[in-house]
Amino acid sequence: MSIIKTAFSNSLKNIFRNRTVNSLSLGIISFTLFIFGIFNFLSYNISDFTKTFSKNIEAIFYFKDNAAKFKIEMLYKQVKDSELVKKCTYKTKSQSEMEFSKEFPELKHILKEYKTSPFPASLDIVFNFYEDNTKIISFVNEVGKLRIIESKQVNIDWAEKINKLKKFISFLGLFLSGILIFISAFIIFNVIKLNIFYRKEEILILKLVGATNWYIKTPFIIEGAILGFFGSILSSVLLFAVIKFAPNYASSIIELSKGLLDFSTIPISIFLKMVILGLSIGLFSSLFSIRKYIGN
């Protein structure tokens, strides 16, 4: 226990001894983990939104005016019995007109100009939720090709586009984070190297008096871990502050992202990832550095 305490004490002395270099290292780690956290937050929210959106996939098929009634009834029965469909509703031309009048009473007078209802009969479908929407897309395309169908309206395209956006953001986040992680690791590697050179005589004396390699190495490993840990804490505080105070200072961006991003909740898993990543960067960088400049 006393060995660990001594190693921890020596690590803190090294950090405060080279405040300028270590502050730079801490700042870069914090910035790296902050970028990582931002992209994780965006990816989490878009993923959550996509799941919610996918649970409400709907389609409306509009029939041609000359569509035979028995063909409409046949299609209605087939669609209703499909395992993909949660709810199916047939609306006549007059029912569609009544709905329009209720929703837009101020435009009701326009309908008086038409002798017959300008609205087509339609089939409104609500689909069951599936992780993979391939079958639903195939189903929608098949029904849309039928001769009695004039046109279709489906909201599944938006779910697919949002899913692609999520993949792009995840890729961009990984790419940028990867570059910044490499830079952070490189800087910690060199910070530990400088500290090893700075304490070269001390290390030599410790070896001469019989100190084990791990006794010599442990302070440097702890030093890297401390830099990584405090870098993750600093970036977590910064991430929390930015997300919580963003709605007050960036109202236009918040308005655009309304429904897509939830600024009221930050998943604890994001902070845990940041701490684990920060510790990993610090530990592995210091291990590589001492292995190269102190040896096994």
C-alpha positions as CSV (number, residue, x, y, z in Angstrom):
1,M,0.0,0.0,0.0
2,S,2.9,2.4,0.9
3,I,4.5,1.7,-2.5
4,I,1.3,2.8,-4.4
5,K,1.0,5.8,-2.1
6,T,4.7,6.8,-2.8
7,A,4.2,6.2,-6.6
8,F,1.0,8.3,-6.5
9,S,2.8,11.1,-4.6
10,N,5.7,11.1,-7.1
11,S,3.3,11.2,-10.0
12,L,1.6,14.3,-8.7
13,K,5.0,15.9,-8.1
14,N,6.0,15.2,-11.7
15,I,2.7,16.7,-13.0
16,F,3.1,20.0,-11.0
17,R,6.8,20.1,-11.8
18,N,6.0,20.4,-15.5
19,R,2.8,22.3,-15.3
20,T,3.0,23.9,-18.8
21,V,3.5,20.7,-20.7
22,N,1.0,18.8,-18.6
23,S,-1.6,21.6,-18.9
24,L,-1.3,21.4,-22.7
25,S,-1.6,17.6,-22.6
26,L,-4.7,17.9,-20.3
27,G,-6.3,20.5,-22.6
28,I,-5.9,18.3,-25.7
29,I,-7.2,15.2,-24.0
30,S,-10.2,17.3,-22.8
31,F,-10.9,18.6,-26.3
32,T,-10.6,15.1,-27.8
33,L,-13.0,13.6,-25.3
34,F,-15.4,16.6,-25.6
35,I,-15.6,16.0,-29.4
36,F,-16.1,12.3,-28.8
37,G,-18.9,13.1,-26.3
38,I,-20.7,15.5,-28.6
39,F,-20.8,13.0,-31.4
40,N,-21.9,10.3,-29.0
41,F,-24.7,12.6,-27.8
42,L,-25.9,13.3,-31.4
43,S,-25.7,9.7,-32.4
44,Y,-27.7,8.6,-29.3
45,N,-30.5,11.1,-29.9
46,I,-30.8,10.4,-33.6
47,S,-30.8,6.6,-32.9
48,D,-33.6,7.1,-30.3
49,F,-35.6,9.4,-32.6
50,T,-35.3,6.8,-35.5
51,K,-36.6,4.0,-33.2
52,T,-39.6,6.2,-32.2
53,F,-40.2,7.3,-35.7
54,S,-40.0,3.7,-37.1
55,K,-42.7,2.7,-34.7
56,N,-45.1,5.0,-36.5
57,I,-44.6,4.1,-40.1
58,E,-47.7,4.8,-42.1
59,A,-48.7,4.7,-45.7
60,I,-51.7,6.2,-47.7
61,F,-52.6,4.7,-51.1
62,Y,-54.9,6.8,-53.2
63,F,-57.2,5.0,-55.6
64,K,-58.0,6.0,-59.2
65,D,-61.5,7.4,-59.8
66,N,-62.3,4.5,-62.1
67,A,-61.0,1.8,-59.8
68,A,-63.5,-1.1,-59.6
69,K,-65.1,-1.5,-56.2
70,F,-64.6,-5.2,-55.9
71,K,-60.8,-4.7,-56.6
72,I,-60.6,-2.1,-53.8
73,E,-62.4,-4.5,-51.4
74,M,-60.1,-7.4,-52.4
75,L,-57.0,-5.2,-51.8
76,Y,-58.4,-4.0,-48.5
77,K,-58.9,-7.6,-47.3
78,Q,-55.4,-8.6,-48.4
79,V,-53.8,-5.6,-46.7
80,K,-55.8,-6.0,-43.5
81,D,-54.8,-9.7,-43.2
82,S,-51.1,-9.0,-43.7
83,E,-48.8,-9.7,-40.7
84,L,-47.0,-6.4,-41.5
85,V,-50.1,-4.3,-41.0
86,K,-51.2,-3.1,-37.6
87,K,-54.2,-1.1,-38.7
88,C,-55.9,-0.6,-42.1
89,T,-58.7,1.9,-42.8
90,Y,-60.6,2.5,-46.1
91,K,-61.8,6.0,-46.7
92,T,-64.3,7.0,-49.4
93,K,-64.2,10.2,-51.3
94,S,-66.9,11.8,-49.1
95,Q,-65.2,10.7,-45.9
96,S,-61.9,12.3,-47.1
97,E,-63.8,15.5,-47.9
98,M,-65.4,15.5,-44.4
99,E,-62.0,15.1,-42.7
100,F,-60.6,18.0,-44.8
101,S,-63.5,20.2,-43.7
102,K,-63.0,19.4,-40.1
103,E,-59.2,20.0,-40.2
104,F,-59.4,23.1,-42.4
105,P,-62.8,24.8,-41.7
106,E,-61.4,28.1,-43.2
107,L,-61.0,26.4,-46.6
108,K,-64.4,24.7,-46.5
109,H,-65.9,27.3,-49.0
110,I,-63.5,26.1,-51.7
111,L,-65.1,22.7,-51.9
112,K,-68.4,24.3,-52.9
113,E,-66.8,25.0,-56.3
114,Y,-66.6,21.3,-57.1
115,K,-69.7,19.3,-58.2
116,T,-68.2,16.1,-56.8
117,S,-65.5,15.5,-54.2
118,P,-62.0,16.4,-55.4
119,F,-60.6,13.9,-52.9
120,P,-59.7,10.4,-54.0
121,A,-60.7,7.3,-52.0
122,S,-57.8,6.0,-50.0
123,L,-56.4,3.2,-48.0
124,D,-54.7,4.3,-44.7
125,I,-52.2,1.8,-43.3
126,V,-50.3,1.8,-40.0
127,F,-47.5,-0.8,-39.9
128,N,-46.2,-3.0,-37.1
129,F,-42.8,-2.1,-35.7
130,Y,-39.8,-3.9,-37.1
131,E,-36.1,-3.3,-36.6
132,D,-35.6,-4.0,-40.3
133,N,-38.0,-2.2,-42.6
134,T,-37.1,-4.2,-45.8
135,K,-40.3,-6.2,-45.9
136,I,-42.4,-3.0,-45.4
137,I,-40.6,-1.2,-48.2
138,S,-41.2,-4.2,-50.5
139,F,-44.9,-4.4,-49.5
140,V,-45.4,-0.6,-50.1
141,N,-43.7,-0.9,-53.5
142,E,-45.8,-3.9,-54.6
143,V,-49.1,-2.2,-53.6
144,G,-48.0,1.0,-55.2
145,K,-47.6,-0.7,-58.6
146,L,-51.2,-1.9,-58.8
147,R,-53.3,-0.4,-61.6
148,I,-56.0,0.8,-59.3
149,I,-53.5,2.9,-57.3
150,E,-53.1,6.5,-58.4
151,S,-50.4,7.5,-56.0
152,K,-49.0,6.8,-52.5
153,Q,-47.7,8.7,-49.6
154,V,-45.2,7.0,-47.2
155,N,-43.2,8.3,-44.2
156,I,-40.7,5.5,-44.2
157,D,-38.3,7.5,-46.5
158,W,-37.7,9.9,-43.6
159,A,-36.8,7.1,-41.2
160,E,-34.3,5.8,-43.8
161,K,-32.8,9.2,-44.3
162,I,-32.5,9.8,-40.6
163,N,-30.8,6.4,-40.2
164,K,-28.3,7.3,-42.9
165,L,-27.7,10.6,-41.1
166,K,-27.0,8.7,-37.9
167,K,-24.5,6.4,-39.7
168,F,-22.8,9.5,-41.2
169,I,-22.5,11.3,-37.9
170,S,-21.2,8.1,-36.2
171,F,-18.6,7.7,-38.9
172,L,-17.6,11.3,-38.8
173,G,-17.4,11.2,-35.0
174,L,-15.2,8.1,-35.1
175,F,-13.0,9.6,-37.7
176,L,-12.4,12.9,-35.9
177,S,-12.1,11.2,-32.5
178,G,-9.6,8.7,-33.9
179,I,-7.4,11.5,-35.2
180,L,-7.6,13.4,-31.9
181,I,-7.1,10.3,-29.8
182,F,-3.9,9.6,-31.8
183,I,-2.7,13.2,-31.2
184,S,-3.6,13.0,-27.4
185,A,-1.8,9.6,-27.1
186,F,1.3,11.0,-28.9
187,I,1.4,14.1,-26.6
188,I,1.1,12.0,-23.4
189,F,3.8,9.6,-24.8
190,N,6.1,12.6,-25.2
191,V,5.2,14.1,-21.8
192,I,6.1,10.8,-20.1
193,K,9.3,10.7,-22.2
194,L,10.3,14.2,-21.1
195,N,9.6,13.3,-17.4
196,I,11.8,10.1,-17.8
197,F,14.7,12.2,-19.2
198,Y,14.2,14.8,-16.5
199,R,14.5,12.1,-13.8
200,K,17.2,10.1,-15.6
201,E,19.7,10.4,-12.8
202,E,17.1,9.6,-10.2
203,I,16.1,6.4,-12.1
204,L,19.7,5.4,-12.4
205,I,20.2,5.8,-8.6
206,L,17.0,3.7,-7.9
207,K,18.3,0.9,-10.2
208,L,21.7,1.0,-8.4
209,V,20.1,0.6,-5.0
210,G,18.1,-2.4,-6.2
211,A,14.7,-0.8,-7.0
212,T,12.5,-3.1,-9.2
213,N,11.5,-2.0,-12.7
214,W,7.8,-1.7,-11.6
215,Y,8.7,0.5,-8.6
216,I,10.4,2.9,-11.1
217,K,7.7,2.6,-13.8
218,T,4.5,2.8,-11.6
219,P,4.7,6.7,-11.0
220,F,4.9,7.3,-14.8
221,I,1.9,4.9,-15.4
222,I,-0.1,6.7,-12.7
223,E,0.9,10.0,-14.2
224,G,-0.6,9.0,-17.6
225,A,-3.7,7.7,-15.9
226,I,-4.2,10.9,-13.9
227,L,-3.9,13.0,-17.0
228,G,-6.4,10.8,-18.9
229,F,-8.8,10.7,-15.9
230,F,-8.8,14.5,-15.2
231,G,-9.0,15.2,-19.0
232,S,-12.2,13.0,-19.1
233,I,-13.6,14.8,-16.0
234,L,-12.9,18.2,-17.5
235,S,-14.4,17.3,-20.9
236,S,-17.5,15.8,-19.1
237,V,-18.1,19.1,-17.3
238,L,-17.7,21.0,-20.5
239,L,-20.0,18.6,-22.4
240,F,-22.7,18.9,-19.6
241,A,-22.4,22.7,-19.6
242,V,-22.6,23.0,-23.4
243,I,-25.7,20.7,-23.7
244,K,-27.5,22.2,-20.7
245,F,-26.8,25.9,-21.6
246,A,-27.1,25.5,-25.4
247,P,-30.9,26.1,-25.5
248,N,-30.4,29.5,-23.9
249,Y,-27.8,30.8,-26.3
250,A,-28.5,29.0,-29.6
251,S,-32.3,29.2,-29.9
252,S,-32.3,29.0,-33.7
253,I,-30.3,25.8,-33.7
254,I,-32.5,24.3,-31.0
255,E,-35.6,25.2,-33.0
256,L,-34.3,23.4,-36.0
257,S,-33.4,20.3,-34.0
258,K,-36.6,20.2,-32.0
259,G,-37.9,16.6,-31.8
260,L,-34.6,15.3,-32.9
261,L,-32.3,16.2,-30.0
262,D,-33.3,16.0,-26.3
263,F,-31.2,18.6,-24.4
264,S,-32.9,17.7,-21.1
265,T,-31.3,14.3,-20.7
266,I,-27.7,13.2,-21.2
267,P,-27.2,9.4,-20.9
268,I,-24.7,8.5,-18.1
269,S,-23.2,5.9,-20.5
270,I,-21.6,8.8,-22.6
271,F,-19.8,10.1,-19.5
272,L,-18.7,6.5,-18.6
273,K,-17.3,6.0,-22.1
274,M,-15.4,9.3,-21.9
275,V,-13.8,8.4,-18.5
276,I,-12.9,4.9,-19.8
277,L,-11.4,6.3,-23.0
278,G,-9.5,9.0,-21.1
279,L,-8.0,6.5,-18.7
280,S,-7.1,4.1,-21.6
281,I,-5.4,6.9,-23.6
282,G,-3.3,7.9,-20.5
283,L,-2.4,4.3,-19.5
284,F,-1.5,3.0,-22.9
285,S,0.5,6.1,-23.9
286,S,2.5,6.0,-20.6
287,L,3.1,2.2,-20.9
288,F,4.4,2.6,-24.5
289,S,6.6,5.4,-23.4
290,I,8.2,3.7,-20.4
291,R,8.6,0.5,-22.3
292,K,10.6,2.3,-25.0
293,Y,12.7,4.6,-22.7
294,I,13.0,2.5,-19.5
295,G,12.7,-1.0,-20.9
296,N,11.1,-4.2,-19.7
